[in-house]
Amino acid sequence: MTGHAIVIGGGIGGLAAAVALRRTGWQVNVLERVSAFAEVGAGLSQSPNAMRALAALGLGEQGPRQVSMPTWATHTMRLPSGRHLMRAPAQGDPPLRAFRRSALHRLLRQALPEDVVRTGIEVTGLTQDAEKVTITHTADRQEADLVIGADGIHSVTRRLLWPHAPGPRFLGYTAWLGLADTPIAVSGSMTMGRGRYFLIHPVAPGQVYWALGTAADQPGVRFDDELEQVRRRIDGWHDPIATLLKATPPEQVRHIDIHDLPDLPSFTSGRVALLGDAAHAMSPDRGQGAGQSIEDAVVLAAALATHGTVPEALTAYDAQRRPRTQTTARNARQAGSQVIHAGPVAHILTALALRLTPSALWERLAPRALGPLWDWVPPTLPDGAAPK
């Protein structure tokens, strides 16, 4: 089955959906609210499940790897003093690839013809019947066989379909994200302090992404000098943290508050489907936000290629994606709470348990613990002729 789809939202999930649908023969238009794309967040890591989903999009055998770096952050954990709680293996390849977010976004955009994505378009209304979906927006009125809401945690599509569903939920912590321009070589790590963490990922030669997460009583608090606030909160922490902060231009620091979304009873309604953060925005504590949206895109395209009608395909999509993504979001929320909201005793016990676990044992346990998440295999997309 093929047809005409409109994707609302031009972020990573929306672009991935457009690439996947075009790969299977659909005509696609992407409508993005902002007039120009800018850096949203600084970096992100992609685990093996997400890398397989990217490969399924047909971005080239080495495309995603060429714009990312290997990182051992899940296997290198330290205390603020610098003491190791866990060390990366001396041999083998890191399980994660770290990207500058803009590089991954650009890779997806380059897989689409220039006229597919329209910016500066804000959707204002949506109606549907058994045959089509009609959307109104600030530039026009359009009809399509399928509409995909990939418009983020503050999704207009979600609100139009489920006007009484609860909105974003503040999770009691805030984060600073930065990009350091430095020649120092890092392999990725996570430093665990009480009530805060500092994450390091290399994202390109000479460029390192870092993130500080810490507890917060309320969202929306901002400072004139955000980089200085980071320094104050982790003063005296081990090298290379101070070096990275010194190498970070102030304009490369972003301050965000961490939210997720309560579960919906369905990700679909008639001929409309939600995807990515619009469906299941989650905290970053499993590193799965973008990856799950790319998975969504592949599964949705495969369902449309193998079912006879759009409603049937969306029913299959919802049955596959909602349990997995809602479980992942719940686990991410719990993982973040265990670090950010841990009391002194819980923090000491967690650190002790990590330190007493031999690296060789962790290397055997990690695949079992992460297997349900990381072992996911995408469906094969039929290589239909992309419309011109």
Protein Blocks (a to p, Z undefined) as FASTA:
>chain_A
ZZddddehjbfklmmmmmmmmmnopacddddfbfbdcdedjbdcddfklmmmmmmnonoj
klmmmmcccdfklmmccdfkopafbdcdfbdcdfbdcddfklmmmmmmmmpcfklpcghi
acfbdcddfkbccdddfkbccddfbdcdfebjklfklmmmmmmbccdddehiacdddddd
dfbdcebiadddehiacddddfbehiacdddddddfbghiacfblmlmmmmmmgoiacfk
lmmmmmpcfklcccdddddddddfbfbehjaccehjllmgccfklopmmmmmmmmmmmmm
mmmmmpcbfklmmmmmmmmmmmmmmmmmmmmmmmmmmmmmpcfklmmmmmmmmmmmcfkl
mmmmmmmmmmmmmmpccdddddddddZZ
